[in-house]
């Protein structure tokens, strides 16, 4: 039986996240990778720097977290690897090779699905020298910071998430209308505002922007004003970690207890190329 030393880690910010040190995913044993997975469930986000993995290696690694999720938009998946989605401003032969400025705006991935993705992984292939940070908001710390009275007011509220609303109202990559196929594949869903983490029962103030059409039972604009108030609360600097990218970074965040947003960069001066992957999740409760 393999005897493992405890992972060496340091927090991404006090009380949130973990940078995992001295692990080379190319040579790590399955038991070592399982330690990495366990750290993910406990910390909200994990970072491994200096990695060098091809798409098959990325899929093998992330597959230890659970079944991989496909992508709603197919046009920027990596040829031969439909689980790998390309984020990039690169243009080859007159055509963009990836989605550009995708993910700008505070959100949690796939929240318009009945079973949103558990986690998101980004792998840095090319990064700008400045800009393009990924920001992560700790929704458990935000919930814990609420006064008891405010928690009681919010407990039991539900949010109406809509892919159609998201795609026809977003700032970047907006469409005028969805195809009948995408509408059928992505019906509206209802999720709780306060979400319980299945690993340990911790609570998260699980707000989002973009996909949320209304607070159930609350007329607009009152409902969306409440949402804006809560998003402003959870994205205060005290709850947010800003990740500055290096080539070879693997950053994985837990969509059950975080919000995230990309940030802009000088896309005329710099190129960016990232590989994004998702792991299937379960129904929020």
N, C-alpha and C positions, 0 to 999 in steps of 0.2 A: 504494500500500500504506500502511495506517494506521501511523503511528509512535506508539507508546504509551510514556508514562512509567511507571516502576515504581509499583506501588501504594504508598501511604503506609499503614503499619500500625504497631500497637503491640501487644505481647503481652497476652493476657488475664491471664496470670500468668507469672512467669519460666519460660521453656522450654515454654510451652503456649498454644495458641490465638492468634488474631490479631483485633484490632479493625481493620476496614478503614475508613480515613478518606477523606472527600471524594469518595465515590461515591454518586450519586443514581441508584438503579436505574430510575427513571422515564425518565431520559434517557441512561443508559449505553449505549454501543455494544455489539454482540455481542462484539467483541474485548475490551472492558473487562470484560464479564461473564465471559468465559473466563479472564481473569486472576484473578477472584474464585474461580472454580471451582478453578483451580490452587492458590491459597492454601489452600483448604479441604483438599485432598488432603495437603498438607504439614504442616498445623498442628493437626489434631484437632478444631478448632472455629473458627468465624468469627462475628463480630458486625458488623452494619451498623446504625447508629442513625439515627433521624430519617427513616425511610422512610415513604412514603405510597402503598401499592399496593392496588388492588382485587383480588378473587379471580382474575380473568383475568391480571392483572399478576403475581401471586404464582406462578401456574402457568407462565407464560411464563418467568419467572426461574428457578424451580427445575427446569424442564424442560431447562435447559442443563446440569444436573448428570447427567441421565439420565432414563429413563422413570419416570413417577410411579407410585407404588404405591397400590393401593386400601386399604380399611380392613375389618378383620374385622367390627367392629361398625358397622352402617350407620345406626343411628337418629339419630346426631348429626352426620351429614355435612351440609354446607351445601347447601340446595336449589339444584339446577342445577349444583352443583360437587362431585361425589362424591369427588374427591381431597382436598377440604378438610374437616377434622374440627374440630368446635367443642369447645373446653374452656372451661367457664363454670359459674358458680353461678347464672346468671340464670334466672328463671322468667317465662314469658310466657303469659298466658291459662291459668294454672294448671299449665303443663307446663315442665319444664326444657328449655332450648334446647341444652345441651351436657353433656358428661361433667364431673362435679365430683369433684375429688380423684383424678382419673385420673393415674397416673404417680408416685404417692407410694410410695417404696421403691426402693432401688438396683436398676437393671436396664438392659438394652440392648434396644431395640425390635425386636419381631418375631423374637426369638431362638428362638421355637417353630416357625419356618418353616425349611424346608431351605435357602432363600436369604433370610436376614434382610435387612431394609432397610439400604442403605448409609448413609443419613443421615436425620436428622430436622430439620425446620425448624419453629420457632415464630415467629409474628408477633403482636406485642402490639397489641391494639385498645383494651382497657381493662385497667388494672393497679391493684391495691391500693396504697395509700400505704405499706404495710409488710407484710412477709411475702411469700409466694409466690415466693421465690427459686428458681431452678433451679440445682442443683449438678451439676458435671461432674467426674468422676474420670479422670485421665490414666493409662490402663492400660499405656501404653508406658513411662512413667517408673516405674511400679510394677514392671514386669517388669525394667527395667534396675537397679532397686535390690535385686533379689533376689541373694543369694549364688549363685555358680556351682553349688554343690552342691544348693541348693534348686531352681534351674532344672532341673537334671538329673533330680531326683525328680519334678517336675511335667510335664516334657516327655513327650508321648505319652498323657497322661490325657485322657479324654473325658467330656463331660457329657451327661446325658439330659435334654432339654428337652421339656416337655409343656404344651400349651395347656390341656388339660382340668385338669391338676393346678393350673395357675396360676389359672384362673377359679373353681375350687371351693375354693381355699384362701386367696385374697387378702384383705387387710384391708378394702379398699373395693371396692364394686361386685361383691361375691361373688355367685355363683349356686350353687344346689343341684346342678344338673346341666346339662350341655350338651345342646342339641338334637342329634338325629342328624345334621342337616346340618352343624352346626359341627364335630362330631366327625370327620365324613368329610372336611371341608375342611382340618382341622388335625391330621393324625396326628403322633405323637411323632417327634422327630428326635434325632440324635446329633451333637454338635459338639466340636471340639477345645478343650481348656482354654487352650492357648497358640496364639494366632492370629497369622498372618503378614499384614501389610498389603500388598496387591498393588501399591501405588504405589511403594514403596521397600524392601520387605522387612523393615521394622521389626516387632518382636515385641510382642504385647500379652498381658497376663495377663487373658484374656477370661472372667472370672467373671460371674455374674449371680445375682440372687435372684428368687424368684417362680416362674419357669418351670422351674427346675432341680429335677428329681425325685430324681436320684441321680448320683453319680460312677460311671461304668461300671466294673464289676468290683470295687467296694468296697461292703461292706454298710453299710446305715444302722443306727445313727446316725453311724457313723464317717465316711461319705462327706459327709453334710450338715454335720458338724462341721468337716471340712476346708474345705468351701465357706464356712462362716461365718468361719473363720479368714482365708481369703484375701480375702473381701469386706471384713473389718475392716482388713486390711493395705492394700488399694488405696484405701480411702476415708479414710485418714489425711489430716489437714489439709494436709500437705506435697504431696499429689497432687491436691487438690481446688480447683476454681475455683467461687466462688459468684457467680452472675449476678443482679444487682438490676435489675429490669425498668423500662423507660421506654416510654411509648406510642411506637409507630413502630419499636421494636427488631425486627430480624430476627436470630435466633440459629440457627445451623446446626451441629450436631455430628455427628461421624463415629462411627457405631455400631460400626465395626470396631475401634476403639481407645479407646472411652470407656464408662464407666457414667454414668448420670444418675439424678436423682430430683427430683421436685417437692417443695415444702415447703408446710406449711399456712399459712393466714392467717385473719383474722377474717371469716368468710363471712357474718356477720350485719351487719357494719359496712361491708364493701367488696364491690364487684363486680369480677369478673375475666372477660375475654373474650379468648381467644387462638384463632388459626387454626393448626392443625397439618397438616403435609404430610410425605410420605415419598418417597424415591427408591429404586427397586428396587436390590437388591444381588446378590451372588453367593455361592456356597457357601464357607463358611469353610474355610481350610486352615492 
